[in-house]
Amino acid sequence: MGAAAFQPIKNWWDGREFDNLALDKIGAPASVCQDIEEKKADGNQDHVPEGTAVTYTTAPPAFGAHWNVAGIAPDPMGRKVYTADDRPPLEALVHNLEHGYTILWYDETIADDDAAMTTIRGIAEKFAGTSNFRFKFKAVPWLPTDEDGASFPDGQHVAFTHWSAGGAGETDVEKQQGVFQYCSDVSGAALETFMDEYPYLDSPEPNAG
């Protein structure tokens, strides 16, 4: 069996340790994360042609103009974890954010740490499936080439982002906020709190997949 074929089996085997753990028990404690930040959002329903590069003002993005292509942008809900080999373009993922996803972004430090990546996969398993919109979650790498090399704050290797409508059911676009939290390590406890505070319903288009 080749290495590529073996990898999914290894990932499954390594991730079994998280099967019986609650999300908040996976990874580091929430104290590894900084305070949540909010920034005024723009780009609601601002669709640009597929292939158009959008310059985002934050690393990583939580809002902005984005592509709108069936099956591509937003990225379908089924797959939860990506690596540098196949991550969707930022312009596709930002459309996911508009639909209420929380995205966990990880940098090269985490990508190069097998234990940290196993933890991320264990977290992602808690969001498996496509029928429950509460599971709108993706874990993706922040690449050195993204936004001309823009990086997370010093010492921070993980970020959560969400596009808030300003509260569930809010329709005033002026109240939309981009929400960010940076962490030095992978924390299921912090992610759970973040997603409880900013659920998928608190987004510009929560009923879209």
C-alpha positions as CSV (number, residue, x, y, z in Angstrom):
1,M,0.0,0.0,0.0
2,G,1.4,3.4,-1.0
3,A,1.9,6.2,1.5
4,A,-0.9,8.3,0.0
5,A,-3.4,5.4,0.3
6,F,-2.2,4.6,3.9
7,Q,-2.6,8.2,5.2
8,P,-6.4,8.2,5.6
9,I,-6.1,4.9,7.6
10,K,-3.4,6.4,9.8
11,N,-5.5,9.6,10.3
12,W,-8.5,7.4,11.4
13,W,-6.4,5.3,13.7
14,D,-4.7,8.3,15.3
15,G,-8.0,10.1,15.8
16,R,-9.7,7.3,17.7
17,E,-8.5,8.7,21.0
18,F,-11.0,11.6,20.6
19,D,-14.1,9.4,19.8
20,N,-15.3,9.4,23.4
21,L,-14.2,13.0,24.3
22,A,-16.5,16.0,24.3
23,L,-15.3,18.9,22.1
24,D,-14.3,21.0,25.1
25,K,-11.9,18.2,26.3
26,I,-10.0,18.0,23.0
27,G,-6.7,19.9,22.7
28,A,-5.4,22.7,24.8
29,P,-7.4,24.7,27.4
30,A,-9.2,27.8,26.3
31,S,-6.6,29.9,28.0
32,V,-4.3,29.5,25.0
33,C,-6.5,31.9,23.1
34,Q,-6.6,35.6,23.1
35,D,-9.8,37.7,23.6
36,I,-12.3,37.7,20.8
37,E,-12.2,40.7,18.5
38,E,-14.9,42.2,16.2
39,K,-14.4,44.4,13.2
40,K,-17.0,46.0,11.0
41,A,-17.8,43.8,8.1
42,D,-18.4,44.5,4.4
43,G,-18.9,42.5,1.3
44,N,-22.4,41.1,2.0
45,Q,-23.6,39.6,-1.4
46,D,-20.6,41.2,-3.1
47,H,-20.0,38.5,-5.7
48,V,-17.0,38.8,-8.0
49,P,-16.3,36.5,-11.0
50,E,-14.6,33.1,-10.3
51,G,-10.8,33.5,-10.6
52,T,-10.9,37.2,-9.4
53,A,-8.3,37.7,-6.6
54,V,-9.8,39.6,-3.7
55,T,-7.5,41.5,-1.3
56,Y,-8.7,41.0,2.2
57,T,-7.8,43.3,5.1
58,T,-7.2,40.7,7.8
59,A,-5.2,37.6,8.2
60,P,-7.3,35.4,8.0
61,P,-10.5,36.9,6.5
62,A,-13.8,36.9,8.3
63,F,-15.8,38.8,5.6
64,G,-15.5,40.5,2.2
65,A,-16.2,40.1,-1.5
66,H,-16.2,36.5,-2.7
67,W,-16.9,34.1,-5.5
68,N,-20.4,32.6,-6.1
69,V,-20.0,29.3,-8.0
70,A,-22.2,26.3,-7.4
71,G,-20.2,23.4,-5.9
72,I,-17.1,25.6,-5.5
73,A,-18.0,28.8,-3.7
74,P,-19.1,28.2,-1.0
75,D,-17.2,25.0,-0.6
76,P,-19.6,22.1,0.0
77,M,-20.4,21.3,3.7
78,G,-19.3,17.7,3.6
79,R,-15.6,18.1,3.8
80,K,-14.3,19.6,7.1
81,V,-10.5,19.5,7.0
82,Y,-8.1,20.6,4.3
83,T,-4.3,20.8,3.9
84,A,-2.1,23.0,1.9
85,D,-2.3,20.5,-1.0
86,D,-6.0,21.1,-1.7
87,R,-7.4,24.0,0.3
88,P,-10.1,26.0,-1.5
89,P,-9.3,29.5,-2.5
90,L,-9.9,32.3,0.1
91,E,-12.6,33.7,-2.2
92,A,-14.6,30.5,-1.9
93,L,-14.2,30.1,1.9
94,V,-15.3,33.7,2.5
95,H,-18.6,32.7,0.9
96,N,-18.8,29.9,3.5
97,L,-18.4,32.5,6.2
98,E,-21.3,34.5,4.8
99,H,-23.4,31.4,5.2
100,G,-22.6,31.0,8.9
101,Y,-19.5,28.8,9.0
102,T,-16.9,29.1,11.6
103,I,-13.5,28.4,10.1
104,L,-10.5,27.3,12.1
105,W,-7.3,28.4,10.3
106,Y,-3.9,26.9,11.2
107,D,-0.5,28.1,10.2
108,E,2.6,26.1,9.1
109,T,3.7,25.5,12.7
110,I,0.5,23.5,13.3
111,A,0.7,21.9,9.9
112,D,4.1,20.6,10.6
113,D,3.0,19.2,14.0
114,D,1.5,15.7,13.6
115,A,-0.1,15.7,17.0
116,A,-1.7,19.1,16.5
117,M,-3.1,18.0,13.1
118,T,-4.5,14.8,14.7
119,T,-6.2,17.1,17.3
120,I,-7.7,19.2,14.5
121,R,-9.1,16.1,12.8
122,G,-10.5,14.9,16.1
123,I,-12.3,18.3,16.5
124,A,-13.6,18.1,12.9
125,E,-15.1,14.7,13.5
126,K,-17.4,16.4,16.0
127,F,-18.9,18.3,13.1
128,A,-19.3,15.4,10.7
129,G,-22.2,15.4,8.3
130,T,-24.3,17.9,6.3
131,S,-27.8,17.6,7.7
132,N,-27.3,19.8,10.8
133,F,-26.3,23.4,10.0
134,R,-25.0,23.7,13.5
135,F,-22.0,21.7,12.1
136,K,-21.0,24.5,9.6
137,F,-17.3,24.2,10.4
138,K,-14.1,23.9,8.4
139,A,-10.4,23.6,9.4
140,V,-8.1,25.0,6.7
141,P,-4.4,26.1,6.5
142,W,-3.4,29.7,6.3
143,L,-0.6,29.6,3.7
144,P,2.6,31.7,3.5
145,T,1.4,32.9,0.1
146,D,-1.9,34.2,1.4
147,E,-2.4,38.0,1.3
148,D,1.3,38.6,0.3
149,G,2.6,36.7,3.3
150,A,0.4,38.3,6.0
151,S,0.6,36.3,9.2
152,F,-1.1,35.8,12.5
153,P,-0.1,37.9,15.5
154,D,3.3,36.8,17.1
155,G,3.1,33.5,18.9
156,Q,-0.4,32.7,17.6
157,H,-0.8,29.7,15.3
158,V,-4.6,29.1,15.1
159,A,-7.4,31.5,14.3
160,F,-11.2,31.2,14.4
161,T,-13.2,33.5,12.2
162,H,-17.0,34.0,11.7
163,W,-19.1,36.5,9.8
164,S,-21.7,37.8,12.3
165,A,-24.9,39.5,11.2
166,G,-24.9,41.4,14.5
167,G,-27.2,38.7,16.1
168,A,-29.4,35.9,14.9
169,G,-32.1,37.3,12.6
170,E,-30.5,40.7,12.2
171,T,-31.0,42.1,8.7
172,D,-29.3,45.5,9.0
173,V,-26.0,45.1,7.1
174,E,-24.5,48.0,9.0
175,K,-24.5,45.8,12.1
176,Q,-22.5,43.0,10.5
177,Q,-19.1,42.2,12.2
178,G,-16.2,40.0,11.4
179,V,-15.3,38.0,14.4
180,F,-11.7,36.8,15.2
181,Q,-10.0,34.8,17.9
182,Y,-6.3,33.9,17.8
183,C,-4.7,31.0,19.7
184,S,-1.2,29.7,20.4
185,D,-2.4,26.1,20.1
186,V,-5.5,24.0,19.1
187,S,-8.3,24.3,21.7
188,G,-11.6,22.5,21.4
189,A,-12.8,24.3,24.5
190,A,-12.2,27.7,23.0
191,L,-13.8,26.7,19.7
192,E,-16.9,25.5,21.5
193,T,-17.3,28.8,23.4
194,F,-16.7,30.8,20.2
195,M,-19.3,28.8,18.2
196,D,-21.8,29.1,21.1
197,E,-21.4,32.8,21.1
198,Y,-21.4,33.1,17.3
199,P,-23.6,30.3,16.0
200,Y,-24.4,29.7,12.3
201,L,-27.7,31.5,12.8
202,D,-25.8,34.7,13.5
203,S,-24.7,35.2,9.9
204,P,-25.9,37.1,6.8
205,E,-27.2,33.9,5.1
206,P,-27.7,31.2,7.7
207,N,-30.2,29.1,5.8
208,A,-27.9,28.6,2.8
209,G,-25.6,25.6,2.8
